[in-house]
Amino acid sequence: MNGTWLDTVVTPWRRARVHRGPGSRTRGDLHFMHLPGASIRYRLAGTGARTIVFCADPPVTLELYDELIAGLAADFRVVVFELPAFGLSLPRLGLDFGLEAMAGVIREFLERLALGPYVLAFPCVPAYSALWLAGHHPELVNGLVLMQAPDWQQELHWKHGRDPKNVLGRPYLGQILLRLLRRKRAEMWYRLALGRRELLEHFTQTTQCAFDHGGSFSLASAFQRHLNGPEPAFGVIHQPALVVWGEADRSHPDTDRASIRRYLPRARMVSIAEAGHFPELETPRRFAAEVRAQFG
């Protein structure tokens, strides 16, 4: 059974609302790129010689990246994008949510941008697409920054903690329930994952506003098709890497954080005590300084 089509079938009715609505003009550096598999909403800023690409960590949206972009724009061209079927990036009908298929959409997005090679700064579940691209398309990737990302088996353990009764893992049921409860689920997630509690209202209100403008949170489809099954064949990864962990992330109480060294044995690992699941957004100045030290 494949219930992911429920997260793509509504796209034709949402397209005008998203592409011409308030969500298309919340920031002056917003753009859309229309690909065969999806329409990607992204921000592009900065004047540096190197390009760093951030994947937004759902349900986080592009509007939460202002301070991080400002902190890096003098040293990098900064791209931030939302995954298809998350935020206001719209999937095409029948989009395959599998890891390799999603990485393929990201690859096409990066190729069309023509600003590479790139430093990919990807968090949590999207981090495995970054690893796949680094291993299979090294011509596109000259560095990695991974946030809250252990190895594959540890991430599957994390997924079980987020859905212990496998409700989201059930095709159709998961998609329908998350569609109905996405606002409550997003707020609950921020309450659990944020280390800096004073950011809770801002994160929650920004995400709810994106939902008002037609935003998506297709976590059930990601759990069913993307973060599922045996470990992918990531290939050989030679690029320099920075791994950042927010220590105050309550969603990773017993994760073996060093397990990521299975793929990146020479990575530099940094822990930020006051940050939770979103170190790049909760402590943007410290995070930007670590990126400049590694890749500046």
N, C-alpha and C positions, 0 to 999 in steps of 0.2 A: 504494500500500500504506500502511496506517495501523496501526502496531503499538502505538499508545498505549493501546488497550483492555487490553493486558496489565498496565498500571500501575493500572487501575481495577477489573478483574474480581475481584480478591481482597478488595475493600473489605467486602462483607457478612460475611466470615469474620473480619475484623480489628476490626469496629466495637466489639463488646463488650470485646475485649482493650484497646482504646485508651481508650474512654470510661469504663470502670470500673476500668481497671488502674492501675499505679503512675504512668504517664505523665500521668494526669489530676490528680495531687495532689502533684507535685514542688514547687510553689510555691503560696502562699496566694492569689495574685492571678490564678490560671489560670481560664480559661473556655473553653467551646465555643459556637460559634454554628452552628446547623444551617440551611444554605441549600439550595435546589434542586440546586445544582451541587457542593456540598462541605460538609463540616463543618470549620469553621475553629477551630484552637486558638490562643488569644491570651491576652495578659496586659494588664491595665488597672490603672494606678496613678497617683498624683499628684493634685495639687489646684490646678494652675494654671488660668488663664482660657483659654489656648489649648491645642489638642490636637495633639500630634505623633505620627505613626504610623510605626513602623519595620516594614519587611518583613524578616524574617530571611533571611540570605544562605545558601542551602543549600550544604552540609549542616549549617550552624549551626542550633542549636535555641534555644528560648526560654530555657532554663536558663542560657545564657551572657550574658544581658543584665542580670544583677543590678546590677553596678556602674554601668552606663550609666543604668538606670532610677533608681537612687538619686541620681545626679548631676543629673537633670533634673526629678525629681518635685516639687520645691518651686516650680518655675516653669511647669510644663506638666502637663496630663493626658497620660500616656504610654501609648500602645498599641503592643504588639509582636505580630505575627502570623506564622504560618507559611503559606506558599503551599499550595494544594491539591496533594496527592501528594508533599509534602515534610514532613519532620518528622512530627508526629502530626496534621496536618490531612488528613482523609480525603477523597479525591475520590468523587463519585458515579459509578456505572457509565456509561462513555461520555463522561466529561468531555472537552471540547475544549481542548487545550493551546495553541491559537493565541493570539497576543498579545491581540487584541481580545476574545476569549472570556474569557481569564483576567482581563483588565482589567475585564470585566463582572462577574465574580464578586467582585473586589475592590470595585468600585463598590457592589454590593449589600451587602457587608459594612459598608462605610463608612456607607451610608444607614441600615442597621439600627442601627448604633451610635448614630446621632443625636447626635454630639458635634462636628460640623463647624461651619464649614469647617476643613480640616485642613492642617497642614504635613506633606507626605509625605516621609519619609526612607528612600529606597529605594536599594539597592546594585546594581551590575553588571547582570545580565540583568533583574531586576525593575524597574530604573530606567526602562525603556522603557514599562512599564505606567503608571508615575507620569507620564511625559511625555504619554502618550495621555490619561490622566484629566485632567491639567491643561489640555490643549488642547480636549477634548471635553466636559468637565464642570467648567468653572471655578467653578461654584457650590459644589463640594465642596472645592476646593483653593485655599488662599490663600498657599501657599509650597511650595518644593521644596528638599530637601537630597539631592543625589545623590553616591554614593560609588563610585569606580572605574568611572566611566561615561563613555566617549567617544561619538562619534557611531555611527550604526548600522553603517556599513561597517567602522569600526575594531573594533567589537565582533564582527562576523563574522570578522575576521582573528584576534581573540583566540580565538574558538571553534575555528577551525582549529588553532591552537596547542595547544588542549586535546585535540583529537581528530584528529591529523594523518592518520591512516589511514582516517578516516571510519567507524570501527567503531561508535561510538555513534549515528552518523547513519543506520545501516541499520535499517529497521523490523524488529521482532521480534528480530533478533540483538542489537541494542543494548540492548533492554529485558531480555532474558534474561541477557546477560553482566553488565550492571550489577547486576541483582538478585543474582547469584551473587558478585560482586566488590565490592559497595558498601562493605564495611568497609575493604578494602584501598584502594579508590579514595579514600575520604574521608581516610584517613591520609596517602596520597600527596599529595593536594591541600593539606592543611594544611602538610605539609613544604615544599611549593613556595611557598605563598601567604603564610604568616605571616611578618611581619617580626621579631616578638619570639619568638625560638625557645623561650624559657622557658615559653611558653603552649601549646606543642605537646601535651604530655601531657594538660593540662586540656581542651583543645578535643577531642582525639581520644577521651578517655574519656567525655566528656559525649555526644558523638555516638553512640558505640558503645552507651551506655546507652539512648539513644532507640531505636536499632535493636532492642535487647532488648525494648523495650516496644511494638514494632509500628510503629516509624517507617519512613518511606520516603525514597528519594533518587532521584526519577524524572528524572534528568538526561538520559537518552536521549530521552525524550518531549519534554523542553524543547528539546533541540538539534534534533530533527526537525520540530517544529511551531511552537515559540514563537520561537526565534532562527533564523529561516530566511526566505529570499526577499527581495524588494525592500524598500526602506525604507518603513515604515508612514507613513501620513498623520497626523502628530501634531497637526495644527491649529496655531493661533496661540497661543503660550504667553506670557502677560504677567506671570505671578506672579514675585515676587522669588525668587531662587535662590541657594543656596550649593552649590558643588561641592568636594568634599574628595577628595584623592588621598593614599594611603599610598605613599610613595616606595620603600619596601623590598619592594614586591610583585613577586616574580620572574615572575609570570605575565603581566606587562605590560612586557616589556623595551623594546619599540620602539613602543608605542602613542602616537599623537598625542593627548595628553590635552586639548589646547586645542580639539580638533575638536568638543567638546560645545557650544562657543559658536555653532555653526550653529543650534542650537535656543534657546540661552539667551545671547544676546549680552551681556547686562548682568549675568550671574552673577558673584558674588564667588568666586574660586578660592583654595583653601587647600591647601598641601602639608604633610604631616607626615612628617618624615624617618625616624623610627624605626618607623612603622607600615607594615604590609603591606597585604594585600587587605581587611582588616577594621578600618579606622581607628576606627570607632565603638566597637569592642570591645577593640582593642589599646591604644588611648590614650583611654579614655572621659572622663577629666577635661578633656583638651585639646579633644576633640570637643564635649563639652557646653558648654564656654566659647565655642567658635565658634558653636554654635547659639544660645546666649543673646545673643551679640553681634549676630546677624543677625535673630533673631525674638523675643527676650525683651522 
